[in-house]
């Protein structure tokens, strides 16, 4: 197969043969030549129904004509300036208008940059160095959040990667998701915490939704202890609806981070907050953040076009929710696992009950998932090759595709 040949070559010139670890599918990954709508096309002539959607950004599907035309128009004008552009104001205004309490935006190039800068901003604003994350929460591959998951409310950070300075992650503490008591216990015993960062819906090992009252409790606890609350909505931003999880659950964070969908499939990140916090960012304030590709014109154009399209077609979200519901309702009643869905996000966990946190998710039967994944691939359906990654539907998944997915899930489960 051509993919096998390409991977053999890639292993000689790329670490592990890939540009990101999750792509290292055993025994070799497939190589994509092009994509359109809901399908990936490979060098081996396969046409795969895609439920990965580049891990979330492509809510409208691959190469959506409306977004494609906007990108082409911007290409004719140039694709990198190194100067301010009117497009920055357009996309920033959309983000501010859709998220109550957000008054200023800084654009960066990736979601990981957004969370890294948001944590730096929180520390600079609060004058404290400690941060808290949830066990298993992934906020990008930067040092402060690359820590192993543990158990208990006072788990200290241990580096989860070679090259991470232990003294740095010693400032990173962890609590379980959906456990507000653990957060309260930790904060009651520490006065050095600047911020608590979490995905309001855990996406990188999920989806794992918040239990009733959890986010409200987190908001109350952090405010009582003068700790900034950061919502990482890199995955959930515009995926769950206009305004993301914070609007759906009616909980207002102090700082929000975004990526994926707000770039329309092109690289982007952003962090937002009220004026009193965001004015700490250089050149207005002492917290430094900069980047050659910040506010890239192509990403801004594609992102603004995507958000305008979503605003103009609000039924998209109901359609996508109905799609994941149809898949769920197709499953056998005597199944041994659990199906979790939230709008267009969904996952089948090979675990009898839906997980509420990282530790429970890790109890899933990964060997069973591997068999399931291989059987889905035989039906030319590509889902993320890990039990701990969310599946996604897009607008391009029509009635026929949903019916085919439902049938495949029923048979493969």
Helices and strands as residue ranges (DSSP letters): H 2-13, G 15-17, G 21-23, E 32-36, E 39-42, E 47-50, G 53-56, H 65-75, H 86-98, E 104-108, H 111-126, E 130-134, G 143-145, E 155-156, H 166-169, E 172-175, H 180-188, E 193-198, H 214-224, E 228-232, H 244-248, E 255-259, G 260-263, E 269-273, H 275-278, H 297-312, H 315-330, E 338-342, E 345-349, H 358-361, H 366-378, E 381-382, E 391-392, H 399-412
